[in-house]
Amino acid sequence: MIKRMLHIGLIVSGAVLAILTLSFSSERLSKVSCDELTVVIPDDSPRFMDEAELSRLVKQADPKLFEKKLDELNTHLLEEKMMKVPAIKNVEVYRHISGDRMDFKGHLIVEVMQRKPLLRVLEGQTDYYMDEAGVVIPANPKFTAHVMLITGKADEKFVRRQLIPMIAYIQQDDFWRVQIKQINVDASGELAIVPLVGDQLIDFGEAAHYREKLRNLKALYDQAFSRWGWDKYKKISLKYKDQVVCTRR
């Protein structure tokens, strides 16, 4: 009986000690200031913005960041403000405390995943990227993404509706992904493709029926080019449905 009571007493004492320790820790932690800001960009993320640029954005979102206690920081509000930046796809903000019982240090950690571009539009002063969802990402001279280049007369609405489906399809195909690197759009909305191998001008016509047109062009590559080489024709036209018209040099 005495042993049982002693055992119960130890359990109660341990629980009380744990509660007191927790209360003490919470009191101390509530006094920890935000001492450091760390921005993390995952390895698989594009880098339209580097750590320094993102750090400036965080500080702009909360100018009094380093004047606050760590538990006073509104991490959800910081995430919302950062998500308004076009280049950012996802952001997570969390707190971290380091140090010992006598010297705590507060860290704010911001992990930023940036948008993956599908294409780049370049014409005169117009220069931007666009992802598969149609979100425009301003170009940054510090970063170049090796994606499909769109030149000529292509406004954002045209790119979203006409080109994104086609280019997404091209990127999923092992052959076309390496063969087609640039598309020029004329004033009437017709496309000219610049191939990586061969110097033919490919008059693609409108983006409509792009699957069939690419299938017909692939058949030409497989059957004719494999026999006569890549330099036999100077122009290939796919403008008309179910037709491939080649112009010899």
C-alpha positions as CSV (number, residue, x, y, z in Angstrom):
1,M,0.0,0.0,0.0
2,I,2.8,2.4,0.9
3,K,4.7,1.5,-2.3
4,R,1.5,2.2,-4.3
5,M,1.0,5.6,-2.7
6,L,4.7,6.4,-3.2
7,H,4.3,5.5,-6.9
8,I,1.2,7.7,-7.3
9,G,3.0,10.5,-5.5
10,L,5.9,10.3,-7.9
11,I,3.6,10.4,-10.9
12,V,1.7,13.5,-9.5
13,S,5.0,15.2,-8.7
14,G,6.3,14.6,-12.2
15,A,3.1,15.9,-13.8
16,V,3.2,19.1,-11.6
17,L,6.9,19.6,-12.5
18,A,6.1,19.2,-16.2
19,I,3.3,21.8,-16.0
20,L,5.6,24.2,-14.2
21,T,8.3,23.7,-16.7
22,L,5.9,24.2,-19.6
23,S,4.6,27.4,-18.0
24,F,8.1,28.6,-17.4
25,S,9.1,27.8,-21.0
26,S,6.0,29.5,-22.5
27,E,6.7,32.6,-20.4
28,R,10.3,32.7,-21.6
29,L,9.5,32.0,-25.2
30,S,6.9,34.8,-25.3
31,K,9.8,37.1,-24.7
32,V,11.9,35.9,-27.5
33,S,12.5,38.5,-30.2
34,C,12.6,37.9,-33.9
35,D,16.4,38.1,-34.4
36,E,17.0,36.5,-37.8
37,L,15.3,36.0,-41.1
38,T,16.1,33.1,-43.3
39,V,14.8,32.6,-46.8
40,V,14.9,29.1,-48.3
41,I,14.5,28.3,-52.0
42,P,14.1,24.6,-52.7
43,D,16.6,23.1,-55.1
44,D,13.8,22.2,-57.6
45,S,12.5,25.8,-57.7
46,P,13.2,28.3,-60.4
47,R,15.0,31.4,-59.2
48,F,13.3,34.4,-60.7
49,M,14.0,36.0,-57.3
50,D,17.0,35.2,-55.1
51,E,17.2,35.1,-51.3
52,A,18.2,38.7,-51.0
53,E,15.2,39.9,-53.1
54,L,12.8,37.7,-51.2
55,S,14.2,38.9,-47.9
56,R,13.5,42.5,-48.9
57,L,9.9,41.5,-49.8
58,V,9.4,39.9,-46.4
59,K,10.7,43.1,-44.6
60,Q,8.4,45.2,-46.8
61,A,5.5,43.1,-45.8
62,D,6.3,43.7,-42.1
63,P,8.6,46.7,-41.7
64,K,8.7,46.2,-37.9
65,L,9.7,42.5,-38.2
66,F,12.7,42.8,-35.9
67,E,11.0,44.9,-33.4
68,K,8.4,42.2,-32.5
69,K,8.4,39.2,-30.4
70,L,8.4,35.9,-32.3
71,D,5.0,35.0,-31.2
72,E,3.6,38.4,-32.3
73,L,4.4,37.7,-35.9
74,N,1.4,37.0,-38.1
75,T,2.8,34.3,-40.3
76,H,-0.5,33.8,-42.2
77,L,-0.6,37.5,-43.1
78,L,3.0,37.4,-44.3
79,E,2.2,34.4,-46.5
80,E,-0.8,36.2,-48.0
81,K,1.3,39.2,-48.8
82,M,4.1,37.2,-50.4
83,M,1.6,35.2,-52.5
84,K,0.7,38.4,-54.3
85,V,4.1,38.3,-56.0
86,P,3.6,36.8,-59.5
87,A,6.8,34.7,-59.5
88,I,5.8,33.0,-56.2
89,K,3.7,29.8,-56.5
90,N,3.8,28.8,-52.8
91,V,5.2,30.2,-49.6
92,E,5.4,28.8,-46.0
93,V,6.4,31.0,-43.1
94,Y,7.3,29.4,-39.7
95,R,9.1,30.2,-36.5
96,H,12.1,28.5,-35.0
97,I,13.8,29.0,-31.6
98,S,17.4,28.0,-30.9
99,G,19.6,28.4,-27.9
100,D,19.5,27.2,-24.3
101,R,17.3,28.1,-21.3
102,M,19.4,31.2,-20.6
103,D,19.8,32.5,-24.2
104,F,17.0,32.0,-26.7
105,K,17.2,33.2,-30.3
106,G,14.2,33.7,-32.6
107,H,14.3,32.8,-36.3
108,L,11.7,33.5,-38.9
109,I,12.0,31.0,-41.8
110,V,10.4,31.7,-45.1
111,E,10.4,28.9,-47.7
112,V,9.5,30.0,-51.2
113,M,8.6,27.8,-54.2
114,Q,8.6,29.9,-57.4
115,R,6.5,29.3,-60.5
116,K,7.9,27.0,-63.3
117,P,7.7,28.9,-66.6
118,L,6.3,27.1,-69.7
119,L,7.3,29.8,-72.3
120,R,8.8,33.2,-72.8
121,V,7.3,36.0,-74.8
122,L,9.9,38.4,-76.3
123,E,9.0,41.3,-78.6
124,G,10.5,44.8,-78.4
125,Q,10.0,46.0,-74.9
126,T,7.7,43.1,-74.0
127,D,9.6,40.4,-72.1
128,Y,7.9,38.0,-69.7
129,Y,7.4,34.4,-68.9
130,M,4.1,32.5,-68.5
131,D,3.5,29.3,-66.6
132,E,1.1,26.5,-67.6
133,A,-1.7,28.1,-65.6
134,G,-1.4,31.3,-67.7
135,V,0.2,33.4,-64.9
136,V,2.6,36.1,-66.2
137,I,6.0,36.2,-64.5
138,P,8.1,39.3,-65.2
139,A,11.5,38.6,-66.7
140,N,14.5,39.1,-64.4
141,P,17.9,39.8,-66.0
142,K,19.4,37.7,-63.2
143,F,17.6,34.5,-64.3
144,T,17.1,32.9,-67.6
145,A,14.8,29.9,-68.0
146,H,15.4,27.6,-71.1
147,V,11.8,27.4,-72.3
148,M,9.9,27.9,-75.6
149,L,10.5,31.4,-77.0
150,I,7.5,33.2,-78.5
151,T,8.2,36.2,-80.8
152,G,6.1,38.4,-83.0
153,K,2.6,39.6,-82.4
154,A,1.4,37.6,-79.4
155,D,-0.6,39.3,-76.7
156,E,-1.3,37.6,-73.3
157,K,-4.9,36.5,-74.3
158,F,-3.6,34.8,-77.5
159,V,-0.8,33.1,-75.6
160,R,-3.2,31.7,-73.0
161,R,-5.8,30.5,-75.3
162,Q,-3.9,29.4,-78.4
163,L,-0.3,28.6,-77.4
164,I,-0.3,27.2,-73.9
165,P,-2.2,24.0,-74.8
166,M,0.1,23.5,-77.9
167,I,3.3,24.1,-76.0
168,A,2.3,22.0,-73.0
169,Y,1.7,19.2,-75.6
170,I,5.1,19.8,-77.2
171,Q,6.9,19.6,-73.8
172,Q,5.4,16.2,-73.1
173,D,6.8,14.8,-76.3
174,D,10.5,13.7,-76.2
175,F,11.0,14.5,-79.9
176,W,9.3,17.9,-80.2
177,R,10.6,19.1,-76.8
178,V,14.1,19.2,-78.2
179,Q,13.2,20.0,-81.8
180,I,11.0,23.1,-81.4
181,K,12.5,26.0,-79.5
182,Q,10.9,29.1,-81.0
183,I,7.6,30.1,-82.4
184,N,6.9,33.3,-84.2
185,V,3.4,34.8,-84.4
186,D,2.4,37.1,-87.2
187,A,-0.3,39.8,-87.1
188,S,-3.0,37.4,-88.3
189,G,-2.3,34.9,-85.5
190,E,-0.5,32.4,-87.8
191,L,2.6,30.6,-86.5
192,A,6.0,30.0,-88.0
193,I,8.1,27.4,-86.2
194,V,11.9,27.6,-86.0
195,P,13.3,24.1,-85.6
196,L,16.5,23.2,-83.8
197,V,17.7,20.8,-86.4
198,G,17.4,21.9,-90.1
199,D,17.0,25.4,-91.4
200,Q,13.6,25.0,-93.0
201,L,10.9,27.6,-92.3
202,I,7.8,25.7,-91.0
203,D,4.7,27.5,-91.9
204,F,2.4,26.1,-89.2
205,G,-0.7,28.3,-89.9
206,E,-3.1,28.7,-87.0
207,A,-2.6,26.8,-83.7
208,A,-5.8,24.9,-84.2
209,H,-5.4,21.1,-84.9
210,Y,-1.9,21.3,-83.6
211,R,-1.8,17.6,-82.7
212,E,-2.7,16.5,-86.3
213,K,-0.2,19.0,-87.8
214,L,2.6,17.8,-85.6
215,R,1.8,14.2,-86.3
216,N,1.9,14.9,-90.1
217,L,5.2,16.7,-89.7
218,K,6.7,13.9,-87.7
219,A,5.7,11.5,-90.5
220,L,7.6,13.7,-92.9
221,Y,10.7,13.7,-90.7
222,D,10.5,9.9,-90.3
223,Q,9.9,9.1,-94.0
224,A,11.3,11.8,-96.2
225,F,14.1,13.4,-94.1
226,S,15.5,10.0,-93.1
227,R,15.9,9.2,-96.8
228,W,16.9,12.5,-98.4
229,G,18.3,14.4,-95.5
230,W,17.3,17.6,-93.7
231,D,18.4,20.1,-96.4
232,K,16.2,19.0,-99.3
233,Y,13.4,21.5,-98.5
234,K,13.5,25.2,-97.7
235,K,9.9,25.5,-96.6
236,I,7.3,23.2,-95.1
237,S,3.7,24.3,-94.9
238,L,1.1,22.8,-92.6
239,K,-1.5,25.5,-93.0
240,Y,-4.1,23.3,-94.6
241,K,-5.8,20.4,-92.9
242,D,-4.3,17.0,-93.6
243,Q,-1.8,18.5,-96.0
244,V,2.0,18.9,-95.9
245,V,3.3,21.0,-98.7
246,C,7.1,21.1,-99.1
247,T,9.1,23.6,-101.2
248,R,12.4,22.4,-102.6
249,R,15.5,24.5,-102.5
